[in-house]
Amino acid sequence: MRAKEVALIACPNGLGHVRRMLSLAHELRVQGAQVTIFAPKDRVNKLASIYLVKVPQIYPIDNYFERSKPYLLDFQAVKKLESEISQFDVVVSDNLLEILAVRPDSWISGSFFWHRSLKCFPQSHKQKIDDLLLNTFPRLITSSIFESDYLAEMTRIHRVGLYSFDSLTNHIGNEREDALLSCGKGGHCESITNSLLNKIIKLPKPNLNTLWIEPILYRSTMPDWIQPADYTPNMYHRLRFAVVRAGVGTLTDLIVSGVPIFTYFEEDNQEICLNASRIDRYKYGKALDNLEHAWHSAALFLDQKLSTDQMLSDRFKLDSNGAMQAAQLIL
């Protein structure tokens, strides 16, 4: 029987969406499908090298988005994509609902919708997406931990676990002497993170071996105990704690690697607020209202040597087989 041809379309805002589709691509290939991923080529290659998976066929889509709005796919651009995706048996679109205009049979992937999450989302575009959802009532695959409440009202929802490249690992505090300070690429947190770094450098060195930081913020003049994060499994497995903006991709890697999380969020981004609240609810860490408070709380955790078990008590009830489950649904 002919192998199914699957197109995976990833929103290029940050790395989390591409990461999720790369994880799904790997599982789909394991189950016999032929996969093409529509995403920025450099990001696919970077993530494939980090997670040691085969690079799928890539169709770059960088030029379909405005640099200032990488979460918004113009409907004229969708028309250009129509001929490229018409040949595929199955289309999966991660957080790009506009694809429904040309492939109403598409699966949607995601834990939130941009037009419901961002206050700055253009109103006319928002109305078009709502009309698409009403007319197609699409199938949606979501990781239940980070699922937004409104999704079940607008889609035929299928809940799966987290999309992971790794198995759950034990957190052994005495063998973990590093920390992560990350702001991600999906928000506007670089300046406040850089300000905090400048304060940290002026203080005595924390009781850490290495502080891994957002690579874009690294400067060669920084102390040698501060290094640019590489986001590899090896780095995650060395972390005593992490202070991060609440993006799903980084949160997933931290949860699977057993790292206590101190997360912060922007009040005008409902997705990030929700993700942070779920970290608190499931006891994977603490959600704080700003970066300074998150770092202070992490510092107390480090100095008081609190039991990691208190923060990760329910982690091994976690389902980290979301990509495999999603592949089975799709095929």
C-alpha positions, 0 to 999 in steps of 0.5 A: 500500500502506498505510504501516506504523504503528510504536510506539516505546516509550522508557525515560525513564531519562536521555535516551539511550533517547529519543534512540535512538528519536527517531533511529529514528523519523526513519529510519522516516519517511524509509522511509515508516512512520507513527510514534508515540513513547511517551516524555516529551513534553518530552524528545522536543521538546528532542532534536528541537530539538537535532538538527533533526528533525521531532517525531513523534506523541507519547504521553507516558508519564511517569506510568507510572513512579515518579520514583525508578525510571524504568527499571522499568515496573510490570506493571499499567502495562503493562496500561494501555498494552495498548489504546494499542499494540494498534493498531500493526503494529509495536512497538519497546520500548527497554530496557522488556522488560515490553512483551513481556507484552502484545505478545510480537511486539515488537522490543526495542532496547538494549545491555543489560537493566536487570534484569541491569545493576542490583544493586538491581533488585527480585528478583520483577520480575526473575524475571517478566522472565526468564520473559518472555524465556524464553517469547518469545525476542524479536528484539533490535536492538543497537549492537554496540560496546556489546552486553552479552555475555548478550544473544545467549543470551536473544534473536534478536539483530540487530547494527547500528551506532551511532544517529547524527544526524550523519556522522563528522567529523574532529577538528582539535585546533587548532580545538577549544578547549572541553571537556565535563564531564557526569554525565548523568541516569541515575545519582547522580553529581551530587554528586561532579561538583559537588565537582570543579567547586568544585575546578576553579574555585579553580585557575587556568583550564585552557588552554580557551576554555569548559568546558561542564558538566551544566546542572543543576550550573551557577550564575550565580556561576561564572566566565564560561568555565564554561557550561551544556552545550546538547549541540548538534552545534555544541558537540560539534564544538568540544570538545578532550576530554570527561569524562563518565559512560559513558552510550551517548547522550553517548558516541555523540555524542562518538565521531561528533564525533571527541572523545577521551573520558575516562569514569568509571563506577559499579561497581554499574552493569554497563551503565556499566562495560561502556560504559567498557570498550568506550571503552578497547577501541576506542581512543575514549578512556580509562576511569577508575575515578572522576571525579577520575582521569578529569579528571586524565587529561584534564588531562594530555592537554590539557597534553601536547598528545598526538596525537588520532590515537593515541586515535581511530585506528580511528574511521573504521572505525565504522558510524554508520548504526544507525538506518537499518539498524534501520528496514530490519530493522523494516520 
